[in-house]
Amino acid sequence: MKIKNKEIAKNEKGLLIPKTDVVFQALFGVKGSERILGGFLSKILNQEVKKVSLDANQNLVQETVDEKLGILDLRAIIEENIDVNIEIQLVDKANLEKRILLYWARRYGVQLKPGEDYRKLRKTIAILITDYEIPNLVWFKDAHTRWELLEKRNPEIKVFEDIEVHIIEMPKIEANPKATEKGLKNWIKFLQNPESEAVKMSNDKELDEAYKKLENISGDEKLRRLSELRLKAILDEKATLECGREAGLKEGLKEGMAKGERVKQLEIAKTLIAKRFEKNEIAEITKLSIEEIEKLAKESSI
């Protein structure tokens, strides 16, 4: 089975692919990336992010990375009192909406130690960027959706200020480019293909800085090796999931055909019973057992 591997397509300058989690970390999650991350977050949150701290980011790129390493997330504190968690997901996962809420809850809950005052809890923003469209959001044409907790009859009223969730589905950018904010669209295109025309013409200082940093880190052999390992693991996981889906479809079809054949046998048997065929004759024609035929005969006589 052939898997489309857009992720490992070479671009003109041999740049690393920014949407790969280890590259994303190296671009946005290490000390010195505060301006770049702030620019990106400003477009996602639709507000100017003036201060970014990466001290809280625990998942820096490691010396060695196992091919099957879980998703790396990026954590930052913005404006000194807002916790932000960003994840990039390249492989289609089930129940993603529930997963992102769980990620938010974990990030929110980990802020407090036992016995500490609840007032110390900070607003927490979870941002999920996917390289596929989410089935339950197929009706939503924009690539960027934002969730908050609002009063149902008065949606202008926020019930709880501390929860905010953003989901960005990168493929929707091409399907409906006018629906997404232009500034954010350029950043998403950068993650997908840093050599795209939209990136070159963006006139965004932080995005230009991100591009220059990508050029710089793309020459890092260690990071390039880690990126290749991650992409291989991602492609392997996609292939495994695709095989599982195909096997499930084949098994479902086989099971459905078997059930259909069974129903057909039973209907023929009922007809033959009504015509008073001998049990042995019915069994020979339908391949049902004598016990099954006797049971059908009893049910027909009731």
One Martini backbone bead per residue (centre of mass of N, CA, C, O) as a GRO file, in nm:
protein
  302
    1MET     BB    1   0.095   0.037   0.023
    2LYS     BB    2   0.049   0.373  -0.058
    3ILE     BB    3   0.188   0.661   0.091
    4LYS     BB    4   0.151   0.985   0.131
    5ASN     BB    5   0.462   1.196   0.153
    6LYS     BB    6   0.459   1.519   0.205
    7GLU     BB    7   0.653   1.554   0.454
    8ILE     BB    8   0.921   1.455   0.257
    9ALA     BB    9   0.929   1.679   0.079
   10LYS     BB   10   1.122   1.862  -0.121
   11ASN     BB   11   1.264   2.163  -0.131
   12GLU     BB   12   1.459   2.387  -0.276
   13LYS     BB   13   1.649   2.422   0.012
   14GLY     BB   14   1.613   2.184   0.218
   15LEU     BB   15   1.403   2.229   0.424
   16LEU     BB   16   1.252   2.187   0.693
   17ILE     BB   17   0.957   2.074   0.843
   18PRO     BB   18   0.770   2.262   1.064
   19LYS     BB   19   0.535   2.041   1.144
   20THR     BB   20   0.739   1.896   1.280
   21ASP     BB   21   0.779   1.865   1.610
   22VAL     BB   22   1.094   1.907   1.635
   23VAL     BB   23   1.095   2.163   1.460
   24PHE     BB   24   0.888   2.328   1.611
   25GLN     BB   25   1.054   2.339   1.869
   26ALA     BB   26   1.311   2.475   1.747
   27LEU     BB   27   1.152   2.734   1.659
   28PHE     BB   28   0.941   2.793   1.931
   29GLY     BB   29   1.069   2.637   2.221
   30VAL     BB   30   1.327   2.810   2.250
   31LYS     BB   31   1.550   3.004   2.340
   32GLY     BB   32   1.486   3.295   2.129
   33SER     BB   33   1.159   3.241   2.031
   34GLU     BB   34   0.962   3.460   2.141
   35ARG     BB   35   0.892   3.636   1.892
   36ILE     BB   36   0.786   3.414   1.712
   37LEU     BB   37   0.564   3.304   1.898
   38GLY     BB   38   0.419   3.574   1.941
   39GLY     BB   39   0.335   3.612   1.645
   40PHE     BB   40   0.168   3.354   1.619
   41LEU     BB   41  -0.027   3.400   1.862
   42SER     BB   42  -0.149   3.666   1.764
   43LYS     BB   43  -0.302   3.527   1.525
   44ILE     BB   44  -0.466   3.319   1.687
   45LEU     BB   45  -0.582   3.530   1.922
   46ASN     BB   46  -0.628   3.819   1.811
   47GLN     BB   47  -0.367   3.943   1.968
   48GLU     BB   48  -0.129   4.105   2.133
   49VAL     BB   49   0.184   3.962   2.211
   50LYS     BB   50   0.428   4.085   2.440
   51LYS     BB   51   0.478   3.826   2.637
   52VAL     BB   52   0.730   3.558   2.651
   53SER     BB   53   0.763   3.233   2.811
   54LEU     BB   54   0.989   2.928   2.809
   55ASP     BB   55   1.041   2.799   3.095
   56ALA     BB   56   0.793   2.578   3.087
   57ASN     BB   57   0.937   2.419   2.874
   58GLN     BB   58   0.997   2.056   2.869
   59ASN     BB   59   1.012   1.970   2.537
   60LEU     BB   60   1.290   1.954   2.435
   61VAL     BB   61   1.520   1.874   2.227
   62GLN     BB   62   1.687   1.588   2.209
   63GLU     BB   63   1.958   1.402   2.153
   64THR     BB   64   1.749   1.161   2.155
   65VAL     BB   65   1.500   0.984   1.947
   66ASP     BB   66   1.247   0.796   1.938
   67GLU     BB   67   1.040   0.689   1.690
   68LYS     BB   68   0.788   0.647   1.920
   69LEU     BB   69   0.745   0.914   2.012
   70GLY     BB   70   0.554   1.122   2.136
   71ILE     BB   71   0.399   1.400   2.145
   72LEU     BB   72   0.509   1.720   2.119
   73ASP     BB   73   0.488   1.985   2.341
   74LEU     BB   74   0.412   2.337   2.393
   75ARG     BB   75   0.517   2.566   2.651
   76ALA     BB   76   0.371   2.880   2.770
   77ILE     BB   77   0.403   3.218   2.892
   78ILE     BB   78   0.173   3.483   2.882
   79GLU     BB   79   0.158   3.785   3.030
   80GLU     BB   80   0.247   3.611   3.308
   81ASN     BB   81  -0.080   3.454   3.324
   82ILE     BB   82  -0.071   3.255   3.063
   83ASP     BB   83  -0.141   2.934   2.958
   84VAL     BB   84   0.031   2.756   2.689
   85ASN     BB   85  -0.071   2.490   2.458
   86ILE     BB   86   0.106   2.312   2.194
   87GLU     BB   87  -0.005   2.108   1.914
   88ILE     BB   88   0.100   1.859   1.675
   89GLN     BB   89  -0.107   1.668   1.438
   90LEU     BB   90  -0.048   1.417   1.175
   91VAL     BB   91  -0.238   1.196   1.300
   92ASP     BB   92  -0.526   1.038   1.293
   93LYS     BB   93  -0.754   1.076   1.566
   94ALA     BB   94  -0.961   0.969   1.792
   95ASN     BB   95  -1.139   1.175   1.986
   96LEU     BB   96  -1.010   1.470   1.977
   97GLU     BB   97  -1.195   1.655   2.144
   98LYS     BB   98  -1.147   1.506   2.413
   99ARG     BB   99  -0.837   1.527   2.419
  100ILE     BB  100  -0.812   1.840   2.431
  101LEU     BB  101  -0.963   1.867   2.701
  102LEU     BB  102  -0.765   1.695   2.860
  103TYR     BB  103  -0.516   1.866   2.811
  104TRP     BB  104  -0.626   2.117   2.943
  105ALA     BB  105  -0.682   1.995   3.226
  106ARG     BB  106  -0.388   1.918   3.287
  107ARG     BB  107  -0.268   2.202   3.257
  108TYR     BB  108  -0.444   2.330   3.477
  109GLY     BB  109  -0.394   2.129   3.725
  110VAL     BB  110  -0.067   2.150   3.743
  111GLN     BB  111  -0.041   2.438   3.883
  112LEU     BB  112  -0.122   2.292   4.146
  113LYS     BB  113  -0.064   2.232   4.471
  114PRO     BB  114  -0.122   2.094   4.748
  115GLY     BB  115  -0.307   2.352   4.925
  116GLU     BB  116  -0.347   2.560   4.723
  117ASP     BB  117  -0.472   2.835   4.589
  118TYR     BB  118  -0.708   2.874   4.337
  119ARG     BB  119  -0.616   3.169   4.253
  120LYS     BB  120  -0.349   3.059   4.098
  121LEU     BB  121  -0.501   3.003   3.861
  122ARG     BB  122  -0.467   3.000   3.519
  123LYS     BB  123  -0.512   3.071   3.223
  124THR     BB  124  -0.596   2.830   2.958
  125ILE     BB  125  -0.442   2.744   2.641
  126ALA     BB  126  -0.542   2.536   2.374
  127ILE     BB  127  -0.344   2.414   2.089
  128LEU     BB  128  -0.448   2.261   1.780
  129ILE     BB  129  -0.262   2.107   1.511
  130THR     BB  130  -0.369   1.977   1.199
  131ASP     BB  131  -0.317   1.743   0.906
  132TYR     BB  132  -0.637   1.725   0.928
  133GLU     BB  133  -0.966   1.651   0.917
  134ILE     BB  134  -1.237   1.675   1.131
  135PRO     BB  135  -1.528   1.512   1.126
  136ASN     BB  136  -1.693   1.702   1.342
  137LEU     BB  137  -1.583   1.969   1.147
  138VAL     BB  138  -1.693   1.963   0.847
  139TRP     BB  139  -1.902   2.211   0.867
  140PHE     BB  140  -1.641   2.376   0.918
  141LYS     BB  141  -1.465   2.592   0.701
  142ASP     BB  142  -1.271   2.685   0.887
  143ALA     BB  143  -0.943   2.635   1.011
  144HIS     BB  144  -1.049   2.812   1.265
  145THR     BB  145  -1.132   2.719   1.600
  146ARG     BB  146  -1.319   2.845   1.892
  147TRP     BB  147  -1.332   2.770   2.242
  148GLU     BB  148  -1.587   2.829   2.488
  149LEU     BB  149  -1.755   2.923   2.793
  150LEU     BB  150  -2.104   2.960   2.759
  151GLU     BB  151  -2.407   3.095   2.768
  152LYS     BB  152  -2.659   2.967   2.594
  153ARG     BB  153  -2.872   3.223   2.592
  154ASN     BB  154  -2.586   3.409   2.642
  155PRO     BB  155  -2.308   3.409   2.444
  156GLU     BB  156  -2.177   3.685   2.553
  157ILE     BB  157  -2.134   3.506   2.810
  158LYS     BB  158  -1.882   3.423   3.022
  159VAL     BB  159  -1.853   3.174   3.255
  160PHE     BB  160  -1.534   3.103   3.189
  161GLU     BB  161  -1.215   3.244   3.147
  162ASP     BB  162  -0.992   2.992   3.159
  163ILE     BB  163  -1.116   2.880   2.885
  164GLU     BB  164  -0.927   2.783   2.581
  165VAL     BB  165  -0.982   2.663   2.240
  166HIS     BB  166  -0.776   2.563   1.958
  167ILE     BB  167  -0.839   2.478   1.610
  168ILE     BB  168  -0.615   2.369   1.340
  169GLU     BB  169  -0.685   2.295   0.994
  170MET     BB  170  -0.472   2.292   0.740
  171PRO     BB  171  -0.634   2.184   0.480
  172LYS     BB  172  -0.853   2.424   0.477
  173ILE     BB  173  -0.692   2.646   0.338
  174GLU     BB  174  -0.736   2.544   0.041
  175ALA     BB  175  -1.051   2.507   0.040
  176ASN     BB  176  -1.087   2.801   0.232
  177PRO     BB  177  -0.899   3.078   0.231
  178LYS     BB  178  -1.112   3.320   0.309
  179ALA     BB  179  -1.193   3.219   0.611
  180THR     BB  180  -0.906   3.297   0.696
  181GLU     BB  181  -0.691   3.469   0.841
  182LYS     BB  182  -0.428   3.600   0.686
  183GLY     BB  183  -0.203   3.582   0.899
  184LEU     BB  184  -0.254   3.283   0.974
  185LYS     BB  185  -0.233   3.160   0.693
  186ASN     BB  186   0.072   3.214   0.657
  187TRP     BB  187   0.165   3.031   0.892
  188ILE     BB  188   0.045   2.768   0.787
  189LYS     BB  189   0.200   2.767   0.521
  190PHE     BB  190   0.474   2.751   0.657
  191LEU     BB  191   0.432   2.471   0.787
  192GLN     BB  192   0.387   2.328   0.510
  193ASN     BB  193   0.544   2.567   0.316
  194PRO     BB  194   0.809   2.788   0.328
  195GLU     BB  195   0.807   2.840  -0.009
  196SER     BB  196   0.567   2.995  -0.032
  197GLU     BB  197   0.430   3.283  -0.154
  198ALA     BB  198   0.285   3.383   0.105
  199VAL     BB  199   0.544   3.402   0.273
  200LYS     BB  200   0.711   3.599   0.092
  201MET     BB  201   0.444   3.818   0.097
  202SER     BB  202   0.364   3.890   0.407
  203ASN     BB  203   0.495   4.119   0.586
  204ASP     BB  204   0.624   3.953   0.845
  205LYS     BB  205   0.854   3.972   1.081
  206GLU     BB  206   0.824   3.701   1.238
  207LEU     BB  207   0.810   3.521   0.986
  208ASP     BB  208   1.087   3.598   0.877
  209GLU     BB  209   1.237   3.495   1.127
  210ALA     BB  210   1.145   3.201   1.101
  211TYR     BB  211   1.274   3.149   0.826
  212LYS     BB  212   1.568   3.208   0.908
  213LYS     BB  213   1.577   2.991   1.129
  214LEU     BB  214   1.520   2.753   0.944
  215GLU     BB  215   1.772   2.782   0.775
  216ASN     BB  216   1.966   2.734   1.011
  217ILE     BB  217   1.853   2.451   1.130
  218SER     BB  218   1.877   2.287   0.854
  219GLY     BB  219   2.203   2.248   0.914
  220ASP     BB  220   2.130   2.042   1.137
  221GLU     BB  221   2.202   1.714   1.157
  222LYS     BB  222   2.056   1.623   1.413
  223LEU     BB  223   1.776   1.742   1.342
  224ARG     BB  224   1.746   1.597   1.072
  225ARG     BB  225   1.746   1.312   1.192
  226LEU     BB  226   1.503   1.349   1.380
  227SER     BB  227   1.303   1.423   1.158
  228GLU     BB  228   1.324   1.157   1.001
  229LEU     BB  229   1.227   0.977   1.231
  230ARG     BB  230   0.950   1.109   1.268
  231LEU     BB  231   0.847   1.072   0.977
  232LYS     BB  232   0.866   0.767   0.978
  233ALA     BB  233   0.673   0.719   1.214
  234ILE     BB  234   0.430   0.858   1.085
  235LEU     BB  235   0.410   0.681   0.830
  236ASP     BB  236   0.379   0.415   0.981
  237GLU     BB  237   0.118   0.492   1.131
  238LYS     BB  238  -0.051   0.547   0.882
  239ALA     BB  239  -0.023   0.264   0.760
  240THR     BB  240  -0.147   0.110   0.997
  241LEU     BB  241  -0.423   0.253   0.996
  242GLU     BB  242  -0.495   0.183   0.703
  243CYS     BB  243  -0.487  -0.123   0.737
  244GLY     BB  244  -0.704  -0.132   0.957
  245ARG     BB  245  -0.932  -0.015   0.787
  246GLU     BB  246  -0.927  -0.226   0.558
  247ALA     BB  247  -0.973  -0.472   0.740
  248GLY     BB  248  -1.243  -0.372   0.856
  249LEU     BB  249  -1.395  -0.359   0.586
  250LYS     BB  250  -1.360  -0.656   0.505
  251GLU     BB  251  -1.489  -0.778   0.758
  252GLY     BB  252  -1.760  -0.634   0.730
  253LEU     BB  253  -1.832  -0.752   0.453
  254LYS     BB  254  -1.815  -1.048   0.532
  255GLU     BB  255  -2.027  -1.034   0.759
  256GLY     BB  256  -2.258  -0.927   0.585
  257MET     BB  257  -2.269  -1.167   0.388
  258ALA     BB  258  -2.324  -1.383   0.602
  259LYS     BB  259  -2.590  -1.264   0.704
  260GLY     BB  260  -2.734  -1.270   0.430
  261GLU     BB  261  -2.716  -1.577   0.392
  262ARG     BB  262  -2.868  -1.655   0.647
  263VAL     BB  263  -3.137  -1.520   0.580
  264LYS     BB  264  -3.185  -1.678   0.321
  265GLN     BB  265  -3.195  -1.960   0.446
  266LEU     BB  266  -3.436  -1.910   0.637
  267GLU     BB  267  -3.646  -1.834   0.419
  268ILE     BB  268  -3.635  -2.096   0.262
  269ALA     BB  269  -3.709  -2.282   0.497
  270LYS     BB  270  -3.991  -2.163   0.553
  271THR     BB  271  -4.105  -2.233   0.275
  272LEU     BB  272  -4.059  -2.544   0.291
  273ILE     BB  273  -4.225  -2.590   0.541
  274ALA     BB  274  -4.496  -2.488   0.419
  275LYS     BB  275  -4.462  -2.726   0.186
  276ARG     BB  276  -4.376  -2.995   0.339
  277PHE     BB  277  -4.096  -3.065   0.368
  278GLU     BB  278  -3.845  -3.244   0.446
  279LYS     BB  279  -3.590  -3.208   0.662
  280ASN     BB  280  -3.363  -3.332   0.486
  281GLU     BB  281  -3.421  -3.155   0.239
  282ILE     BB  282  -3.380  -2.880   0.370
  283ALA     BB  283  -3.087  -2.928   0.466
  284GLU     BB  284  -2.970  -2.977   0.178
  285ILE     BB  285  -3.052  -2.695   0.058
  286THR     BB  286  -2.961  -2.489   0.316
  287LYS     BB  287  -2.745  -2.606   0.538
  288LEU     BB  288  -2.906  -2.675   0.774
  289SER     BB  289  -2.997  -2.791   1.062
  290ILE     BB  290  -3.226  -2.985   1.212
  291GLU     BB  291  -3.259  -2.806   1.463
  292GLU     BB  292  -3.318  -2.542   1.310
  293ILE     BB  293  -3.569  -2.648   1.160
  294GLU     BB  294  -3.738  -2.727   1.409
  295LYS     BB  295  -3.748  -2.440   1.522
  296LEU     BB  296  -3.890  -2.311   1.279
  297ALA     BB  297  -4.141  -2.495   1.284
  298LYS     BB  298  -4.234  -2.412   1.566
  299GLU     BB  299  -4.260  -2.105   1.510
  300SER     BB  300  -4.468  -2.140   1.269
  301SER     BB  301  -4.698  -2.285   1.459
  302ILE     BB  302  -4.761  -2.035   1.663
   0.00000   0.00000   0.00000
